[in-house]
Amino acid sequence: MRNSNGDKIVVVKHKDNKGAEHWVYYCVRDAQDNGTIIDFLQWRGGGSLGQIRKTLRPWIGTDRREVREYQSQRPHKLRPVSRDRAAILLQWEQARPIQSFPYLTGRGLGPDVLALPAFLDGARVDSRGNVLFPHYDGQGLCGFEVKNLGFTGFSAGGSKGLWFSKAEPSARTMVFCESAIDAMSYFVLSPAKDIRVISTGGTIGADQLALIRRTMEKFPAGSRVVLAFDADEGGDRLAEEILSVSPSSVFVHRELPPVGMGKDWNDALKYQRGIDRPLAATVGPNHGKTPPPVDMRRYHQKTPKPEKSAGNREKDRR
């Protein structure tokens, strides 16, 4: 959620050791600004505990109201998340959206590609200059592919789901690739645009296979599934794994890049666009390092608040 003053927060529900659910928030811009609704108001000049209780009292037992000062980017019912998932959400919100990035341009994915509706918010750049491609599972954001010059990784503390492009409801073709960059490249090269391109982020785990199966089952009967993995043994293995869990309701086939244009779809795109020169580094010596997992403990190390006078403590008791 964010407001017009630039304040941006992530709101999640955590389960404690007894299974009870608690709403907490994390400020994207300040690691110390986090906690409960009481902390939220205190950090924003809400006054003493007594004053905060008066502010919150009208909200007790009432239906959810619209908070005009803050707008949610993805309004939906929140489900409890682990602290690892909360850390992934926080890292994603701290990354900045991109309209252009030299590393991606060098891969044939320039501003014209990033501006396509299919790739809306499909990539961001973190503070280290790495490009992040978000993965989602049945519970939401779960991790992200991390890419930069000479480096491929996955978010520490995250788990693989699927990266996917936006698509119209009428789309009847889904295309699986090994990386988000390959998937975007396939989309650019494909004459058909009523497709959804998907990345597995490399090798496929058991949870991903189950997610892929559910994804294929949601498409209408007769839909096409294209296995556009690399033209090598690894790509063939990935194709076989997905074929093994494909429902009978979809038509599945393997598709390779055109002969002579490389082993993957990004090679083919660069070949088509005449990009064969070495890529220039876009960041400093720390580029290409997987972002360390966010230590959520530091989001609970509060700055000691000023000690209250006897008069203020008396007001709180009232």
N, C-alpha and C positions, 0 to 999 in steps of 0.2 A: 504494500500500500504506500501511496505517496501523497503529499499535499503540494500546494502551489509554492510553498516556501522552500521546496527542495528536501524536506524531511521524508525519508524513505525507510520503511520498516518491513520486516518479515514476521508474520504472525503464524504460529504453529501450536499444535496441541501435543503435549508430552504425557506419557503414562509414567507414574511413579512405581516404586517397587511393589506397591499394594494394588496396582491396576487402576488407581484413580487418575482421571484425566485433568490436566491443568493447562490453561491458556497462557502462553508466554509470547513475548515479542523480542526481536533483535533489531537494533538499528544498523543499517547498512554502513553508515559513515563513522560510527563511534562504537568500538568494541565494549566500552563500559556501559553504554546506554542499552540496557536490556532488563528483562524480568517480567513481573506481573503488571497488571493495570495500575497498581499503586506506584510502582517504579516509573511507569510511563508518564503518569501525571506529575510525579515529583521532578523528573528530568525536564519537564516542560512548564515549570513554574506553578505547579498546582497548589503550592502552599504546604501547610502543616498536615499531619495525618487527620486532624479534626476537620480541616477544610476539605481534604480529599474525600473523606467519608460523606460530607454534605454534598459534594459534587456527584458522587456515585449513587447516593441514596435513591434519586428518582429513577435510576435504571434497574433497580432490584425488582425482580418479578415481572418485568414488562417484556413485551415482544421486542425483537431486534429492531433497532432504528437505523436509519441511514445517517452516517457521519459525513456531513458535507465537506468537512475540511480534508478528509482523506478519501482517495479513490482507489478501489481495488482493481488491479490489472487482470486478475482471473477470478471473478466472483464464483465461488462454489462452496459446497459444504466441506469443512475441514475435517480430516481424519487424523488420528494420532500418528505421529512420526517419531522415529528414533532420533537420537542426537546426531548420529552420522548423517541421516537424511537432512536434518535441519542445517548441518554444516554445509552440505552440498547446495541447499537452497540459498544460503547466505553467500557462498562463493559466487553463485550464478548472478545474484542480484548486485554484487559488487563489481562484476565485469561490465564493460561498457558495450553498447550496441555499435555495430560498424556498418558504414556505407561503402567503405573502401579500405583495403589493407594490402600493402606491397607483397607480402608472402602469398596471399590468395591470388592477387593479380598475376604473379609469376607462375601460378598454376592454371592460368586461364580463366579464373573466376574473378573478374573485375567488377567495378561498380554496376555495370549493366546486368550482371548475373545476380549480385547480392540484392538488387532492387526488385527482383521478380517477386510477385505475391507468393509464389510457392515457397520462398525461403525467408518469409517474414520472421524475424527474431530466431532464425535458425542457426546463428553463430554470434558469438561475442568475443571480446578480447580481454584477457585478464591483466593484472598489473605487471606481469612479467613479459607481456607481449606475446603470449601464446593464444592461439585461436581455440575457442571452446565450442564444441558441437553437443547440444544437450540430448541426453538419452532419457526416455520415459518408460515406465512400466505401468502396471495396473493401478499403482498408488500415486503416480505423478513423476516429477523429476527425480531421477535416481543417480545420475552421474553425468559425465561428459567426456567425449573424446578430446584429447589435447594434442594439437598439431603445431609444428613450427619447422623451420628449415632444418632438415636432417633429424627430426625428432617426431616420434609418435608415442603417445601414452594415453593413460586413462586416469581420471580423477582419483586421487588417494582417498580412501574411505567410501568411495561410491561403488555402485554395481552396474553392470551392463543391462540396458533395456534395449530400446530401439530409437535411433534418430530417424525422423521422417519429415518429409516435406508437407506443406499444406496442399490440399486437393479439393476439387469440387465434389459435391455429393454424387455427381454422375460418373465419377471416375470408376473404371472397371478393370484397371491394370495396376498391379503393384510390382515394383522392381526392387529386388534385394541386391545390395552391393556390400563390399567389405568395409568401406569407409564413407563418411559423409561427403568427402571431397569427390570420391568416385561417383556417388549417387548424384550429386549436383552436376557433375560432368556428363553423366548419362542423360540427365534431363535436358541439358543444353543441346546435346547432340541429337536427341530424339525428335523426330518430326511431330510426334503426337504429344500434346501437353495435358491431356486429360488423364494423367497418370500420377501415382504417388510413389516417390522414390524413397527407399528405406536403407539405413545402414545398420549392420550388426556390430560394427566396431571391431572387426576381426573375428577371431575364433568364437564359437557359439557354445554357451553353457546350457545346462539342463533347464534352468529357469527361462532363458531366452527362447529355447525351443518351444516351451509351453506357451510363451507369449506370442511367438510367431504363429503357432497353430491357432490361437484364439483370434489373432489379427486376420488370418485367412478366412476363418469361419464367419467373420462379420461381413465380408464382401459377398455380394449377390452370387447365386449359382451361375456358373459359366464365366466367371471373371478369370482374367489371365494373371499368372504369377511368373515373372521373369527372373531367372537366377543369373544375374549379371556379375558374377564374381570373377576374380582374376583368371587369366588364361594360364593356369599352372596347376600343379597337383593340389596345392592348398585350396585353390578355388573350387576344384572338382570335389574335394572332400566336403566343403561347406555346402555345395549344391546338393550332394547326396544326403546330408543331414536334414536339410529342409525338405527335400523330396520325401524323406521317410516319415515326416509328420504332416504332410499335406493332405487336407481332406479331399474326398472324391468330387466335391462340388466345384473345384477350380481346375483350370487347365494350366499345367506347369511345363515350362521349357527352359532350357539353358541357352544363354546368348553370350557370345564372346565378342570382344572388340574386333573391328575389321582387320584382316590380315595385313601385317606390315605397319600397323599404327601403334604398336605397343602391347603390353600384356594386360593393362587395365584401362578403364574408361577415362581416367585423367590423362594417361599417356596419349590416348586417342584425341582428346580435346586439345592438348598442347600441340600435337602434330597438325591438327586441322588449323589451328591459329598461328602456326609457325613459331611456336615458343620452343627453342632448343638451346638457349643460352643458359649458363649457370645462374641460379637464383642469388640475388644479393641479400646479405643479412639485413634484417629489419630491426633488430633489437641488440641489446648489449650482451655481455658474456653470460648472463643468467638465463638467456632465452632457452627454450626447449627443456626446461626442468618442470617436472610435474609439480603443480602447486601442492604444498604440504597440506595434510588434513587440518582443517580449522580446529584448534584446541578449544572446545566449547567451554572448558573450565575458565578461560580468561574472560568469557562473557558473564561470568558470575563473580568476578573479583571486583567488587564495588569500590568506588572511591569513598572513603569515609565522609559521611555527611557532617556538617557543622553541629556541634553539640548544642542542644536547645537550652534556653534559659528556663528557670523555674516557672516564669509566667507562661511561656509557650507550652510547657508540659502540662500545666493546669488547663489550658485551652483544649489540648488534645483529649484530656479526660472528659471534658464536657461533650 
